[in-house]
Amino acid sequence: MENKNYCCEDMKTFIEDPRIKINYNAEHRMYHLEITSTGKIHLIHYCPSCGALLPKNLVDKWFETLEKELNIDDPYDTEQKKLIPE
């Protein structure tokens, strides 16, 4: 398999097929199902095809780092968002 970001060829296909709502957020290293009727997401921790444990996502670490290092407690606030480095 060319792309090492995915545990199996099926997962690679799921992520690349726009008809399937399994998404990958590289910034947060997060796999999730998108519920189109509600707009909500459901994190997945195991591949639905091969059962492999997926990498731990970085969402909690991201929030923790923003608060600890930059004193940002609401990264979605317009003013605080400007303080987040690229």
Summary of the structure (lengths in Angstrom):
residues: 86
radius of gyration: 15.4
end to end distance: 30.9
largest distance: 43.0
contacts: 174
relative contact order: 0.14
helix: 28%
strand: 19%
